Amino acid sequence: MRYLSTRGETAALAFDDVLLAGLARDGGLYVPETWPRFSAAEWRALRDRPYHEVAFAVLKPYVGGAIADADLARIAKDAYAAFDHPAVAPLKQLDAALWTMELFHGPTLAFKDYALQLVGRLFDHVLAARGARVTIVGATSGDTGPAGIAAVAGSKRVDIVMLHPRGRTSEVQRRQMTTVLAPNVHNVALDGTFDDCQDAVKAMFGDLEFRDRWNLSAVNSINWARVAAQIVYYAHAALALGAPDRAVSFCVPTGNFGNVLAADAARRMGLPIDRLIVATNRNDIVARTILTGTMALEGVAPTISPSMDIQVSSNFERLVFELAGRDGRATAAMMAEFRKTGKFVFPQGLHAALAEGFDAGACGEDDTLATIASIRKATGETIDPHTAVAVHVARRAKSQGPIVVASTAHPAKFPDAVEKATGVRPRLPGFLADLYDRPERATDMPNDVAKLKEFVAARVGAK
């Protein structure tokens, strides 16, 4: 398996090179040269298999021999061994046709753990084999940061510099980052939005001299390995509900588009997914694009579902590349126009293809709170605000089979919103019970790429 850039201006790379590179040198995102496709018989053979075995089977064609099968199987088994539910990503039924897939049983209580616990081990394996080290530079709207830090904290071959928008994550999300005091972990509280953090990271990658000097890499979903590892839970859920002999739909709360892109990849691999439903909060650029064919920037409004407070969804470029017939120049031109003007109107044919594959909807703050309350009253289950956004949208969607909502975070990560909705404050699991008492370490910084580069050079260069 080789990987191409969505901008079409760099050479194809193998999986291990893509893992370490993160962003392509032409500014594009890596995608598989071809999509692996499983037969119905191959999917059936994975039914009732443990999660780590499904992970090995799904990831093997993407790894393409860059990592030995025995090592990949061991890494997958190790990655999920400590998750606190035997099913790893259990399904729960809310009503006759609606299910949740709980993706918060990892060490930081969010769906990012399902990819990053594996990706962190892949980094260590590949770097050890090469005798190399990297500097991970990442941006987080709340969940990638804790999960990325948890995946590599203490690593002898990785430094991680994580940018989060100051005051725009939940307190639990912030503390899960800033209380990790390992010497290879460097937290930056940026004066700006998540989009500002993401732009700063891309700017550092875009400075090729700086990138090469510090061997920059990524754990954001710009890194293809992140997306590949997320395909697994869609396959696992679909198989549990009868695939490939029954179609399943998924509703995914969406910010940077990586999570729903992984579901689209599962569909390209041959899983019978009826509809992919994109759910956004009031920062609804992705939903508006799907519904209207016009991608237009608006201001980012803080919400009670902060991981979705995004306007520039990086992974959308990967979908644009597919819709444009894998034309790198056309993709680069579309993305350049969007970044220059803040707006892009999809040609009619491209919008029709987009709307054929995806449904979309948005959910406001009052509806988010009402959904949390109604689910608790009807089922006794407590959901977080991001899951509530998706449940609200899924309830209005049409599907030929069951709809599975990606429940992306533990409710205790957003206790204020959940308490406001239900009157009950969710408690953190025992291993995080002292989180509010742990000392914090972070550096406040302005939204200034030059100063951020100085920070990275000083922290990493000191070693």
C-alpha positions as CSV (number, residue, x, y, z in Angstrom):
1,M,0.0,0.0,0.0
2,R,1.3,3.4,-1.0
3,Y,-0.1,6.8,-0.1
4,L,-0.8,9.9,-2.2
5,S,-1.1,13.6,-1.3
6,T,-4.5,15.2,-1.9
7,R,-2.5,18.1,-3.5
8,G,-0.7,15.7,-5.9
9,E,2.7,17.3,-5.7
10,T,4.7,14.8,-3.6
11,A,5.9,11.3,-4.1
12,A,3.9,8.3,-2.9
13,L,5.0,7.0,0.5
14,A,4.6,3.7,2.4
15,F,2.6,3.5,5.6
16,D,5.5,3.9,8.1
17,D,6.7,7.0,6.2
18,V,3.2,8.5,6.2
19,L,2.9,7.7,10.0
20,L,6.0,9.8,10.7
21,A,5.3,12.5,8.1
22,G,1.8,13.4,9.2
23,L,1.1,16.2,6.7
24,A,2.4,15.9,3.1
25,R,5.2,18.3,2.2
26,D,2.9,20.0,-0.4
27,G,0.5,20.9,2.3
28,G,-2.0,18.1,1.4
29,L,-3.2,15.1,3.3
30,Y,-2.2,11.5,2.6
31,V,-4.8,9.0,1.3
32,P,-4.5,5.4,0.2
33,E,-3.5,4.9,-3.4
34,T,-6.3,2.4,-3.7
35,W,-9.1,1.5,-1.3
36,P,-8.9,-2.1,0.1
37,R,-12.2,-3.9,-0.3
38,F,-13.3,-6.9,1.7
39,S,-15.8,-9.5,0.4
40,A,-18.9,-10.3,2.3
41,A,-17.3,-13.6,3.3
42,E,-14.3,-11.8,4.7
43,W,-16.5,-9.5,6.7
44,R,-18.6,-12.4,8.0
45,A,-15.4,-14.1,9.2
46,L,-14.8,-11.1,11.6
47,R,-18.1,-11.4,13.3
48,D,-17.9,-12.1,17.1
49,R,-14.1,-11.6,17.0
50,P,-12.5,-9.5,19.8
51,Y,-12.0,-5.9,19.0
52,H,-8.2,-6.2,18.6
53,E,-8.6,-8.9,16.1
54,V,-10.9,-6.8,14.0
55,A,-8.4,-4.0,14.3
56,F,-5.6,-6.2,13.0
57,A,-7.7,-7.4,10.0
58,V,-8.9,-3.9,9.1
59,L,-5.5,-2.2,9.4
60,K,-3.4,-4.9,7.7
61,P,-4.1,-3.8,4.1
62,Y,-3.4,-0.2,5.1
63,V,-0.1,-1.1,6.7
64,G,0.8,-2.9,3.5
65,G,3.7,-4.9,5.0
66,A,5.5,-1.9,6.4
67,I,5.1,-3.5,9.9
68,A,5.3,-7.3,10.3
69,D,2.0,-9.0,10.9
70,A,3.1,-10.4,14.2
71,D,4.1,-7.0,15.4
72,L,0.9,-5.4,14.2
73,A,-1.2,-8.0,15.9
74,R,0.8,-7.5,19.2
75,I,0.5,-3.8,19.0
76,A,-3.3,-4.0,18.4
77,K,-3.8,-6.3,21.3
78,D,-1.7,-4.2,23.7
79,A,-3.4,-1.0,22.6
80,Y,-6.9,-2.1,23.9
81,A,-5.9,-4.4,26.8
82,A,-6.5,-1.7,29.4
83,F,-9.8,-0.3,28.1
84,D,-12.4,-0.6,30.9
85,H,-15.1,-2.5,29.0
86,P,-14.6,-6.0,27.7
87,A,-16.3,-5.1,24.4
88,V,-13.9,-2.1,24.1
89,A,-16.6,-0.1,22.1
90,P,-19.9,-1.4,23.4
91,L,-23.3,-0.8,21.8
92,K,-26.4,0.3,23.7
93,Q,-29.9,0.5,22.4
94,L,-31.8,3.7,23.0
95,D,-35.0,2.8,21.1
96,A,-36.3,0.5,18.4
97,A,-33.9,1.9,15.7
98,L,-31.3,4.0,17.6
99,W,-28.1,2.8,19.2
100,T,-25.1,4.5,20.8
101,M,-21.6,3.2,20.3
102,E,-19.7,4.1,23.5
103,L,-16.2,5.4,22.5
104,F,-15.1,6.6,26.0
105,H,-13.7,3.5,27.6
106,G,-10.0,4.4,27.1
107,P,-7.6,6.3,29.4
108,T,-8.8,9.8,28.6
109,L,-12.6,9.0,28.2
110,A,-12.9,10.0,24.6
111,F,-13.0,8.4,21.1
112,K,-9.5,9.7,20.3
113,D,-8.1,7.0,22.6
114,Y,-9.3,4.3,20.1
115,A,-6.8,5.5,17.5
116,L,-4.1,7.1,19.6
117,Q,-3.4,4.3,22.0
118,L,-2.6,2.3,18.9
119,V,-0.8,5.1,17.0
120,G,1.4,5.9,20.0
121,R,2.6,2.3,20.0
122,L,3.1,2.4,16.2
123,F,5.3,5.5,16.6
124,D,7.5,3.7,19.2
125,H,7.8,0.6,17.1
126,V,8.8,2.4,13.9
127,L,11.1,4.9,15.6
128,A,12.9,2.1,17.5
129,A,13.5,0.2,14.3
130,R,14.9,3.4,12.7
131,G,16.9,4.6,15.7
132,A,15.1,8.0,15.3
133,R,13.0,10.4,17.3
134,V,10.2,12.9,16.3
135,T,8.6,16.1,17.7
136,I,4.8,15.8,17.6
137,V,3.1,19.2,17.2
138,G,-0.6,19.1,17.5
139,A,-3.7,21.2,17.9
140,T,-6.7,20.2,20.0
141,S,-10.3,21.4,20.5
142,G,-10.4,19.3,23.7
143,D,-10.0,15.5,23.1
144,T,-7.0,15.0,20.8
145,G,-4.7,16.7,23.2
146,P,-5.4,14.4,26.3
147,A,-5.4,11.3,24.1
148,G,-2.3,12.2,22.2
149,I,-0.4,13.1,25.4
150,A,-1.6,9.9,27.1
151,A,-0.4,7.9,24.1
152,V,3.2,9.1,24.2
153,A,3.9,10.5,27.7
154,G,7.2,9.3,28.9
155,S,8.4,8.1,25.5
156,K,12.1,8.3,25.0
157,R,11.7,8.9,21.2
158,V,8.9,11.4,21.1
159,D,8.4,15.0,22.3
160,I,4.9,16.3,22.1
161,V,3.9,20.0,21.9
162,M,0.1,20.4,22.1
163,L,-1.7,23.6,21.5
164,H,-5.2,24.2,22.9
165,P,-7.3,27.4,22.7
166,R,-7.1,29.0,26.1
167,G,-10.5,29.0,27.9
168,R,-12.3,27.1,25.1
169,T,-12.0,23.5,26.4
170,S,-13.8,22.0,29.3
171,E,-11.9,22.1,32.6
172,V,-11.6,18.3,32.6
173,Q,-10.2,18.3,29.1
174,R,-7.6,21.0,30.0
175,R,-6.5,19.3,33.2
176,Q,-6.1,15.9,31.4
177,M,-3.4,17.7,29.4
178,T,-1.8,20.1,31.8
179,T,-1.5,17.7,34.8
180,V,0.7,15.4,32.7
181,L,4.2,16.4,33.9
182,A,6.3,14.0,31.9
183,P,9.4,15.8,30.6
184,N,8.5,15.1,27.0
185,V,5.1,16.8,27.2
186,H,4.8,20.5,26.5
187,N,1.3,22.2,26.7
188,V,0.6,25.5,25.1
189,A,-2.6,27.5,25.9
190,L,-3.0,29.7,22.8
191,D,-4.8,33.0,22.7
192,G,-7.3,32.1,20.0
193,T,-9.6,29.5,18.7
194,F,-9.0,25.9,17.7
195,D,-8.8,27.0,14.1
196,D,-6.0,29.4,15.1
197,C,-4.2,26.4,16.8
198,Q,-4.7,24.3,13.7
199,D,-3.4,27.0,11.4
200,A,-0.3,27.5,13.5
201,V,0.5,23.7,13.4
202,K,0.0,23.7,9.6
203,A,2.3,26.8,9.3
204,M,5.0,25.0,11.3
205,F,4.7,22.0,9.0
206,G,4.7,24.3,6.0
207,D,8.2,25.7,7.0
208,L,10.1,22.7,5.5
209,E,13.4,23.8,7.1
210,F,11.9,24.0,10.5
211,R,9.9,20.8,9.9
212,D,13.1,18.9,9.0
213,R,15.2,20.4,11.8
214,W,12.9,19.1,14.5
215,N,11.5,16.1,12.7
216,L,7.9,17.2,13.1
217,S,5.1,14.7,13.1
218,A,1.4,14.7,14.0
219,V,-1.3,12.9,16.0
220,N,-4.2,15.1,14.8
221,S,-6.4,13.4,12.2
222,I,-4.3,15.0,9.5
223,N,-2.2,11.9,10.2
224,W,-3.7,9.1,8.1
225,A,-2.8,6.5,10.7
226,R,-5.3,8.2,13.1
227,V,-8.1,7.9,10.6
228,A,-7.2,4.3,9.7
229,A,-7.4,3.2,13.3
230,Q,-10.9,4.8,13.6
231,I,-12.3,2.7,10.8
232,V,-12.1,-0.2,13.2
233,Y,-15.0,0.7,15.5
234,Y,-17.3,1.3,12.6
235,A,-16.6,-2.2,11.3
236,H,-16.9,-3.6,14.8
237,A,-20.3,-2.0,15.3
238,A,-21.7,-2.8,11.9
239,L,-20.7,-6.5,12.2
240,A,-22.4,-6.7,15.7
241,L,-25.6,-5.4,14.1
242,G,-25.7,-7.9,11.2
243,A,-23.4,-6.5,8.5
244,P,-22.6,-7.4,5.8
245,D,-26.1,-9.0,5.6
246,R,-27.8,-5.9,7.0
247,A,-27.2,-2.2,6.3
248,V,-26.4,0.1,9.1
249,S,-26.3,3.9,9.3
250,F,-24.0,6.1,11.5
251,C,-24.6,9.5,12.9
252,V,-21.3,11.2,13.9
253,P,-20.8,14.5,15.9
254,T,-18.4,16.3,13.7
255,G,-15.8,19.0,14.1
256,N,-12.6,18.3,12.1
257,F,-14.4,15.6,9.9
258,G,-11.9,12.9,10.7
259,N,-14.3,10.6,12.6
260,V,-17.0,10.6,9.9
261,L,-14.3,10.3,7.2
262,A,-13.3,7.0,8.9
263,A,-16.9,5.8,8.6
264,D,-16.8,6.7,4.9
265,A,-13.6,4.6,4.6
266,A,-15.4,1.7,6.1
267,R,-18.1,2.1,3.5
268,R,-15.4,2.2,0.7
269,M,-14.1,-1.1,2.1
270,G,-17.3,-2.8,1.4
271,L,-19.4,-2.5,4.6
272,P,-23.1,-1.9,3.7
273,I,-23.5,1.6,5.3
274,D,-26.8,3.0,4.3
275,R,-26.4,6.7,5.4
276,L,-23.6,8.7,7.0
277,I,-25.2,11.5,9.0
278,V,-23.0,14.5,9.9
279,A,-24.1,16.2,13.1
280,T,-22.8,19.7,14.1
281,N,-23.6,22.2,16.8
282,R,-24.2,25.8,15.9
283,N,-20.7,25.9,14.3
284,D,-22.4,24.2,11.4
285,I,-20.1,24.8,8.4
286,V,-19.9,21.1,7.5
287,A,-23.7,20.6,7.7
288,R,-24.3,23.8,5.6
289,T,-21.8,22.6,3.0
290,I,-23.5,19.2,2.6
291,L,-27.0,20.7,2.5
292,T,-26.3,23.7,0.3
293,G,-23.2,23.0,-1.7
294,T,-21.6,26.2,-0.4
295,M,-18.7,26.1,2.1
296,A,-18.5,29.5,3.8
297,L,-16.6,30.6,6.9
298,E,-18.5,32.2,9.8
299,G,-17.2,33.1,13.3
300,V,-16.6,30.4,15.8
301,A,-19.1,30.5,18.6
302,P,-18.2,28.9,22.0
303,T,-20.7,26.1,22.9
304,I,-21.3,23.4,25.5
305,S,-19.9,20.9,22.9
306,P,-16.5,22.6,22.5
307,S,-14.8,19.8,20.6
308,M,-17.0,20.8,17.6
309,D,-16.3,24.5,17.8
310,I,-14.5,24.5,14.5
311,Q,-14.9,26.2,11.1
312,V,-12.0,24.8,9.1
313,S,-12.4,21.0,9.0
314,S,-9.1,19.7,7.8
315,N,-10.2,16.2,6.8
316,F,-12.9,17.6,4.5
317,E,-10.1,18.0,2.0
318,R,-9.7,14.2,1.8
319,L,-13.4,13.9,0.8
320,V,-13.1,16.7,-1.7
321,F,-10.2,14.8,-3.3
322,E,-12.4,11.7,-3.7
323,L,-15.4,13.8,-5.0
324,A,-13.0,15.5,-7.5
325,G,-12.0,12.2,-9.0
326,R,-8.7,12.1,-7.1
327,D,-7.5,15.2,-9.0
328,G,-4.8,16.7,-6.8
329,R,-4.6,20.0,-8.8
330,A,-8.4,20.5,-8.7
331,T,-8.4,19.8,-5.0
332,A,-5.5,22.2,-4.3
333,A,-7.3,24.9,-6.3
334,M,-10.5,24.4,-4.4
335,M,-8.8,24.5,-1.0
336,A,-6.8,27.6,-2.0
337,E,-9.9,29.5,-3.0
338,F,-11.6,28.6,0.2
339,R,-8.6,29.8,2.3
340,K,-8.2,32.9,0.3
341,T,-11.9,34.0,0.2
342,G,-13.5,32.1,3.0
343,K,-16.0,30.6,0.6
344,F,-16.2,28.0,-2.1
345,V,-19.3,26.9,-4.1
346,F,-19.1,23.2,-5.2
347,P,-19.9,22.5,-8.8
348,Q,-23.3,20.9,-9.2
349,G,-21.9,17.5,-9.9
350,L,-19.6,17.5,-6.9
351,H,-22.4,18.7,-4.6
352,A,-24.7,16.0,-5.9
353,A,-22.1,13.4,-5.1
354,L,-21.6,14.8,-1.7
355,A,-25.3,14.9,-0.9
356,E,-25.7,11.3,-2.2
357,G,-23.2,10.0,0.3
358,F,-24.0,12.1,3.4
359,D,-26.9,13.6,5.3
360,A,-26.4,16.4,7.8
361,G,-28.1,18.4,10.5
362,A,-27.3,20.9,13.3
363,C,-28.3,21.2,16.9
364,G,-28.5,24.3,19.1
365,E,-27.7,24.7,22.7
366,D,-31.2,24.3,24.0
367,D,-31.8,21.2,22.0
368,T,-28.5,19.7,23.2
369,L,-29.6,20.2,26.8
370,A,-33.1,18.9,26.1
371,T,-31.7,15.8,24.4
372,I,-29.4,15.0,27.4
373,A,-32.4,15.3,29.7
374,S,-34.8,13.3,27.5
375,I,-32.3,10.4,27.1
376,R,-31.7,10.2,30.8
377,K,-35.5,10.2,31.5
378,A,-36.3,7.6,28.9
379,T,-33.4,5.2,29.3
380,G,-31.5,6.0,32.4
381,E,-28.4,6.6,30.3
382,T,-26.4,9.8,30.7
383,I,-24.8,11.2,27.5
384,D,-22.4,14.0,26.9
385,P,-23.2,17.2,24.9
386,H,-21.5,15.9,21.7
387,T,-23.4,12.7,21.8
388,A,-26.6,14.6,22.4
389,V,-26.0,16.7,19.3
390,A,-25.8,13.5,17.2
391,V,-28.8,11.9,18.9
392,H,-30.9,15.0,18.2
393,V,-29.9,14.9,14.5
394,A,-30.2,11.1,14.2
395,R,-33.8,11.3,15.5
396,R,-34.7,13.3,12.5
397,A,-32.9,11.2,10.0
398,K,-34.2,8.5,7.6
399,S,-32.6,5.2,7.4
400,Q,-33.4,1.7,6.1
401,G,-31.8,0.0,9.2
402,P,-30.5,0.9,12.6
403,I,-28.7,4.2,13.2
404,V,-25.7,4.1,15.4
405,V,-24.6,7.3,17.1
406,A,-20.9,7.7,17.8
407,S,-20.9,8.5,21.6
408,T,-17.6,10.3,21.5
409,A,-17.0,11.3,25.2
410,H,-17.8,10.4,28.7
411,P,-20.4,12.7,30.3
412,A,-18.0,13.5,33.2
413,K,-15.8,15.4,30.8
414,F,-18.5,18.0,30.5
415,P,-20.1,18.0,34.0
416,D,-21.5,21.5,34.0
417,A,-23.6,20.9,30.9
418,V,-24.8,17.5,32.0
419,E,-25.7,18.8,35.5
420,K,-27.6,21.7,33.9
421,A,-29.6,19.3,31.8
422,T,-30.3,16.6,34.3
423,G,-29.7,18.0,37.8
424,V,-27.1,15.3,38.4
425,R,-23.3,16.0,38.2
426,P,-21.5,13.0,36.6
427,R,-18.5,11.7,38.4
428,L,-15.1,10.9,37.0
429,P,-14.0,7.3,37.1
430,G,-11.8,6.3,40.1
431,F,-8.5,6.6,38.3
432,L,-9.3,10.3,37.6
433,A,-10.9,11.1,40.9
434,D,-8.1,13.4,42.0
435,L,-7.8,15.2,38.7
436,Y,-8.8,18.6,40.2
437,D,-6.1,18.3,42.8
438,R,-3.2,17.6,40.5
439,P,-0.7,20.3,39.7
440,E,-0.9,21.8,36.2
441,R,1.8,22.9,33.8
442,A,1.2,24.9,30.7
443,T,2.6,27.9,28.8
444,D,0.3,30.8,27.8
445,M,1.2,32.1,24.4
446,P,-0.1,34.6,21.8
447,N,-1.3,33.5,18.4
448,D,2.1,34.1,16.8
449,V,3.7,31.4,14.7
450,A,7.2,32.8,15.1
451,K,7.0,32.7,18.9
452,L,5.6,29.2,18.8
453,K,8.6,28.1,16.6
454,E,10.9,29.6,19.2
455,F,9.1,27.7,22.0
456,V,9.4,24.4,20.1
457,A,13.1,25.0,19.4
458,A,13.8,25.9,23.0
459,R,12.0,23.0,24.6
460,V,13.1,20.3,22.1
461,G,16.5,21.8,21.5
462,A,17.3,21.8,25.2
463,K,17.4,18.0,25.0
